[in-house]
Amino acid sequence: MRVDEGADTASSRSRTLTIAGGLMAGGFLLNVILTATLHPSGEEDDHPAIFTKYAHSGTWIAVHLGQFIGVLVTLSGLLVLYRVLRGAYGPSLLAQLAAAAAVATAAIWAVLQGLDGVGLKQAVDSWVSASGAEKPIRFANAETVRWLEWGFQSYFRILLGLTLALFGTAILTSRRVAGWLGWTALVAGVCSVIFGVDVGYSGLASGLQDVLGIAIFILVLLFTVGVLVTGVREHNRRDR
């Protein structure tokens, strides 16, 4: 009976890890594809130029809705991973804090995408179509929405970094998943926090953000794929 229970536990763990990794990888991939192929790019803090690109984008709202879904799917993968970190004696305080941070990150992400994906689009469209004395007023309105986006982007990045750092630390202390995955998430989290602080001071474009963005991309990709591969390997090992 105990052997069967152990097998069921191992089966549940491998299945949960696979689901967690699949959700994180799928959401991450969706967000990357949408951002790289359909999101207008340019000098983010050159407002006249970038606002013009945003206004001429016919897919802006749809792209941001897709990004919204992609990040929520990724965060749901972290919440599934939380089930693995709970252990036989219940969740640790670190794991609980990590799960709570993931929920808070999802909430601020929803506000950010609503502001950026809908509010900013309406503001820049109004500016482009305005004329005469109304045009500078509409531009000032669009800049106000942009600056609000800066604020929410800054705190989203900080909360996302806190979430990753807490999950990484929980992995390292629980020892229920490979330690290198914990270090990967922890370092990615620290980079994201620094990124978020820099957004608050520098806006949406800086040399530091360029470097940190690449580092975060690589680290999060390694983490998500690592969780998925760990789950698949454990499943295959159990079936042998």
The 8 nearest C-alpha neighbors of each residue, nearest first, counted from 0:
[[1, 3, 2, 4, 5, 6, 7, 8],
 [0, 2, 4, 3, 5, 6, 7, 8],
 [1, 3, 5, 0, 4, 6, 7, 8],
 [4, 2, 6, 0, 5, 1, 7, 8],
 [3, 5, 1, 7, 6, 2, 8, 0],
 [4, 6, 2, 8, 3, 7, 1, 9],
 [5, 7, 3, 9, 8, 4, 10, 2],
 [8, 6, 10, 4, 5, 9, 11, 3],
 [7, 9, 5, 11, 6, 10, 12, 4],
 [10, 8, 12, 6, 11, 7, 5, 13],
 [11, 9, 7, 13, 8, 12, 6, 14],
 [10, 12, 8, 14, 9, 13, 15, 7],
 [11, 13, 9, 15, 14, 10, 8, 16],
 [14, 12, 230, 16, 234, 10, 15, 233],
 [13, 15, 11, 17, 12, 16, 10, 18],
 [14, 16, 12, 18, 17, 13, 11, 19],
 [17, 15, 230, 19, 13, 18, 14, 20],
 [18, 16, 230, 227, 14, 20, 15, 19],
 [17, 19, 21, 15, 16, 20, 22, 14],
 [20, 18, 76, 16, 79, 22, 80, 17],
 [19, 21, 227, 226, 23, 17, 223, 18],
 [20, 22, 18, 24, 19, 23, 25, 227],
 [23, 21, 76, 25, 19, 20, 24, 73],
 [22, 24, 73, 76, 20, 26, 21, 25],
 [23, 25, 27, 21, 223, 22, 26, 20],
 [26, 24, 22, 28, 27, 23, 21, 29],
 [27, 25, 69, 73, 72, 29, 23, 28],
 [26, 28, 24, 30, 25, 29, 23, 73],
 [29, 27, 31, 25, 30, 26, 24, 32],
 [30, 28, 26, 32, 27, 31, 69, 25],
 [29, 31, 66, 69, 27, 33, 28, 32],
 [32, 30, 28, 34, 29, 33, 35, 27],
 [33, 31, 35, 29, 34, 30, 36, 28],
 [34, 32, 30, 37, 36, 31, 35, 29],
 [33, 35, 38, 31, 32, 36, 37, 30],
 [34, 36, 32, 33, 31, 37, 38, 30],
 [35, 37, 33, 34, 32, 38, 31, 39],
 [38, 36, 33, 34, 35, 39, 62, 58],
 [37, 39, 34, 36, 40, 35, 33, 62],
 [40, 38, 37, 52, 53, 41, 56, 49],
 [41, 39, 38, 42, 43, 49, 52, 35],
 [40, 42, 43, 49, 39, 48, 45, 52],
 [41, 43, 45, 44, 49, 40, 204, 48],
 [42, 44, 45, 41, 204, 203, 49, 46],
 [43, 45, 46, 42, 204, 203, 202, 49],
 [46, 44, 42, 43, 48, 47, 49, 41],
 [45, 47, 49, 44, 48, 50, 43, 142],
 [48, 46, 50, 49, 45, 51, 138, 44],
 [49, 47, 51, 46, 50, 45, 52, 42],
 [48, 50, 52, 46, 51, 47, 45, 43],
 [51, 49, 53, 47, 52, 46, 48, 123],
 [50, 52, 54, 49, 48, 53, 47, 55],
 [53, 51, 49, 55, 50, 54, 56, 39],
 [52, 54, 50, 56, 51, 55, 49, 39],
 [53, 55, 124, 51, 52, 56, 123, 50],
 [56, 54, 52, 53, 57, 51, 124, 50],
 [57, 55, 53, 58, 54, 59, 52, 39],
 [56, 58, 59, 55, 54, 60, 53, 61],
 [57, 59, 61, 56, 60, 62, 37, 38],
 [60, 58, 62, 56, 61, 57, 63, 116],
 [59, 61, 116, 63, 62, 58, 117, 64],
 [62, 60, 64, 58, 63, 59, 65, 116],
 [63, 61, 65, 59, 64, 60, 58, 66],
 [62, 64, 66, 116, 65, 60, 61, 67],
 [63, 65, 67, 61, 62, 66, 60, 68],
 [64, 66, 62, 68, 63, 67, 69, 61],
 [67, 65, 63, 69, 30, 68, 64, 62],
 [66, 68, 64, 65, 69, 70, 63, 71],
 [67, 69, 71, 65, 66, 70, 72, 64],
 [70, 68, 26, 66, 72, 30, 71, 67],
 [69, 71, 73, 72, 67, 68, 26, 74],
 [72, 70, 74, 68, 73, 69, 75, 67],
 [73, 71, 26, 75, 69, 70, 74, 22],
 [74, 72, 23, 26, 70, 76, 71, 75],
 [73, 75, 71, 77, 76, 72, 70, 101],
 [76, 74, 78, 72, 77, 73, 71, 79],
 [77, 75, 19, 22, 23, 79, 73, 74],
 [76, 78, 80, 74, 75, 79, 81, 19],
 [77, 79, 81, 75, 80, 76, 98, 74],
 [78, 80, 76, 81, 19, 77, 82, 75],
 [81, 79, 77, 82, 78, 83, 19, 76],
 [80, 82, 78, 84, 79, 83, 85, 77],
 [81, 83, 80, 85, 79, 84, 78, 15],
 [84, 82, 80, 81, 85, 86, 12, 15],
 [85, 83, 81, 86, 82, 175, 94, 80],
 [90, 84, 86, 89, 82, 83, 81, 91],
 [87, 85, 84, 88, 89, 90, 83, 82],
 [86, 88, 89, 85, 90, 84, 83, 8],
 [89, 87, 86, 90, 85, 91, 84, 173],
 [88, 90, 85, 86, 87, 91, 84, 82],
 [85, 91, 89, 94, 86, 95, 92, 84],
 [92, 90, 94, 93, 95, 85, 89, 169],
 [91, 93, 95, 94, 96, 90, 97, 169],
 [94, 92, 96, 91, 95, 169, 97, 165],
 [93, 95, 97, 91, 96, 92, 169, 90],
 [94, 96, 92, 98, 97, 93, 99, 91],
 [95, 97, 99, 93, 94, 98, 100, 92],
 [96, 98, 165, 94, 100, 162, 95, 166],
 [99, 97, 101, 95, 100, 96, 78, 94],
 [100, 98, 96, 102, 101, 97, 95, 103],
 [99, 101, 103, 97, 162, 98, 102, 104],
 [102, 100, 104, 98, 99, 103, 162, 74],
 [101, 103, 105, 99, 104, 100, 106, 98],
 [104, 102, 100, 106, 105, 101, 99, 107],
 [105, 103, 101, 107, 102, 106, 158, 159],
 [104, 106, 108, 102, 103, 107, 109, 101],
 [107, 105, 103, 109, 108, 104, 102, 110],
 [106, 108, 110, 104, 109, 105, 155, 111],
 [109, 107, 111, 105, 106, 110, 104, 112],
 [108, 110, 106, 112, 107, 111, 113, 105],
 [111, 109, 107, 113, 108, 112, 114, 106],
 [112, 110, 108, 114, 113, 109, 151, 115],
 [113, 111, 115, 116, 109, 114, 110, 108],
 [114, 112, 110, 116, 117, 111, 115, 109],
 [113, 115, 118, 111, 112, 117, 116, 110],
 [116, 114, 112, 119, 113, 117, 118, 111],
 [115, 117, 63, 112, 60, 113, 114, 120],
 [116, 118, 120, 113, 119, 115, 114, 60],
 [119, 117, 114, 121, 120, 115, 122, 116],
 [118, 120, 122, 115, 121, 117, 144, 123],
 [121, 119, 117, 123, 122, 118, 124, 116],
 [120, 122, 124, 118, 119, 123, 125, 117],
 [121, 123, 141, 119, 125, 120, 124, 118],
 [122, 124, 126, 125, 120, 54, 121, 141],
 [125, 123, 54, 121, 127, 126, 122, 120],
 [124, 126, 122, 128, 123, 127, 129, 121],
 [125, 127, 137, 123, 129, 138, 124, 128],
 [128, 126, 124, 125, 129, 123, 54, 51],
 [127, 129, 125, 126, 124, 130, 134, 123],
 [130, 128, 134, 126, 127, 125, 133, 131],
 [131, 129, 134, 133, 132, 128, 127, 126],
 [130, 132, 133, 134, 129, 135, 136, 128],
 [131, 133, 134, 135, 130, 136, 129, 137],
 [132, 134, 136, 131, 130, 135, 129, 137],
 [133, 135, 129, 130, 137, 136, 132, 126],
 [136, 134, 138, 137, 133, 139, 132, 126],
 [137, 135, 139, 133, 138, 134, 140, 132],
 [136, 138, 126, 140, 134, 139, 135, 133],
 [139, 137, 135, 141, 140, 136, 126, 134],
 [138, 140, 142, 136, 141, 137, 135, 143],
 [141, 139, 137, 143, 138, 142, 136, 144],
 [142, 140, 122, 138, 144, 143, 139, 123],
 [141, 143, 145, 139, 144, 140, 146, 138],
 [144, 142, 140, 146, 145, 141, 139, 147],
 [143, 145, 147, 141, 142, 146, 119, 148],
 [146, 144, 142, 148, 143, 147, 141, 149],
 [145, 147, 149, 143, 148, 144, 142, 150],
 [146, 148, 144, 150, 149, 145, 143, 151],
 [147, 149, 145, 151, 146, 150, 152, 144],
 [150, 148, 146, 152, 147, 151, 153, 202],
 [149, 151, 153, 147, 148, 152, 199, 154],
 [150, 152, 148, 154, 153, 149, 111, 155],
 [153, 151, 155, 149, 150, 154, 148, 156],
 [154, 152, 195, 150, 198, 151, 156, 199],
 [155, 153, 157, 151, 156, 152, 158, 195],
 [154, 156, 152, 158, 157, 153, 151, 159],
 [155, 157, 195, 159, 154, 153, 158, 191],
 [156, 158, 192, 154, 195, 160, 155, 159],
 [159, 157, 161, 155, 160, 156, 104, 154],
 [160, 158, 162, 156, 161, 157, 104, 155],
 [188, 159, 161, 191, 192, 157, 163, 158],
 [160, 162, 158, 164, 159, 163, 188, 165],
 [163, 161, 159, 100, 165, 97, 160, 164],
 [164, 162, 188, 166, 160, 184, 165, 161],
 [163, 165, 185, 188, 167, 161, 162, 166],
 [166, 164, 97, 168, 162, 167, 163, 169],
 [167, 165, 169, 163, 97, 168, 164, 170],
 [166, 168, 181, 185, 184, 164, 170, 165],
 [167, 169, 171, 165, 170, 166, 164, 181],
 [168, 170, 166, 172, 167, 171, 93, 94],
 [171, 169, 181, 167, 173, 168, 172, 174],
 [170, 172, 168, 181, 178, 169, 174, 173],
 [171, 173, 169, 170, 174, 168, 175, 93],
 [172, 174, 170, 175, 171, 169, 84, 176],
 [175, 173, 171, 176, 172, 170, 178, 177],
 [174, 176, 173, 84, 170, 177, 83, 86],
 [177, 175, 174, 170, 178, 180, 173, 181],
 [178, 176, 179, 180, 174, 175, 181, 170],
 [177, 179, 181, 180, 171, 176, 182, 174],
 [178, 180, 182, 181, 177, 183, 171, 184],
 [181, 179, 183, 178, 182, 177, 222, 184],
 [180, 182, 167, 170, 178, 184, 179, 171],
 [181, 183, 185, 179, 180, 184, 167, 186],
 [182, 184, 180, 186, 181, 185, 218, 179],
 [185, 183, 167, 187, 163, 181, 182, 186],
 [186, 184, 164, 167, 182, 188, 187, 183],
 [185, 187, 189, 188, 183, 184, 182, 190],
 [188, 186, 184, 190, 215, 185, 189, 218],
 [160, 187, 189, 164, 163, 191, 185, 186],
 [188, 190, 186, 192, 191, 187, 160, 185],
 [191, 189, 187, 193, 188, 192, 194, 211],
 [190, 192, 160, 194, 188, 189, 193, 156],
 [191, 193, 157, 160, 195, 189, 194, 190],
 [192, 194, 196, 190, 195, 191, 197, 189],
 [195, 193, 191, 197, 192, 196, 208, 190],
 [196, 194, 153, 156, 157, 192, 198, 197],
 [195, 197, 193, 199, 198, 194, 153, 192],
 [196, 198, 200, 194, 199, 195, 201, 193],
 [199, 197, 202, 195, 201, 153, 200, 196],
 [198, 200, 196, 197, 153, 201, 202, 150],
 [199, 201, 197, 198, 202, 196, 195, 153],
 [202, 200, 198, 197, 199, 205, 203, 204],
 [203, 201, 198, 204, 199, 200, 149, 44],
 [202, 204, 198, 43, 44, 201, 149, 205],
 [203, 205, 202, 43, 44, 208, 201, 206],
 [206, 204, 208, 207, 209, 201, 203, 202],
 [205, 207, 209, 208, 210, 204, 211, 201],
 [208, 206, 210, 205, 209, 211, 194, 197],
 [207, 209, 211, 205, 206, 210, 212, 194],
 [210, 208, 206, 212, 207, 211, 205, 213],
 [211, 209, 207, 208, 212, 213, 214, 206],
 [210, 212, 214, 208, 213, 209, 215, 207],
 [213, 211, 215, 209, 210, 214, 208, 216],
 [212, 214, 216, 211, 210, 215, 217, 209],
 [215, 213, 211, 217, 216, 212, 218, 210],
 [216, 214, 218, 212, 187, 217, 213, 219],
 [215, 217, 213, 219, 214, 218, 220, 212],
 [216, 218, 220, 214, 215, 219, 221, 213],
 [219, 217, 221, 215, 220, 216, 187, 183],
 [220, 218, 222, 221, 216, 217, 215, 223],
 [219, 221, 217, 223, 218, 222, 216, 224],
 [222, 220, 218, 224, 219, 223, 225, 217],
 [221, 223, 219, 225, 220, 224, 180, 218],
 [224, 222, 226, 220, 225, 24, 20, 23],
 [223, 225, 227, 221, 226, 222, 228, 220],
 [226, 224, 222, 228, 223, 227, 221, 229],
 [225, 227, 20, 229, 223, 224, 228, 222],
 [226, 228, 20, 17, 224, 230, 225, 229],
 [227, 229, 231, 225, 230, 226, 232, 224],
 [230, 228, 226, 232, 227, 231, 225, 233],
 [229, 231, 17, 16, 13, 233, 227, 228],
 [230, 232, 234, 228, 233, 229, 17, 235],
 [233, 231, 235, 229, 234, 230, 236, 228],
 [232, 234, 236, 230, 13, 235, 231, 237],
 [233, 235, 231, 237, 13, 232, 236, 230],
 [236, 234, 232, 238, 237, 233, 231, 239],
 [237, 235, 233, 239, 234, 238, 232, 231],
 [236, 238, 234, 235, 239, 233, 10, 9],
 [239, 237, 235, 236, 234, 233, 10, 232],
 [238, 236, 237, 235, 234, 233, 232, 10]]
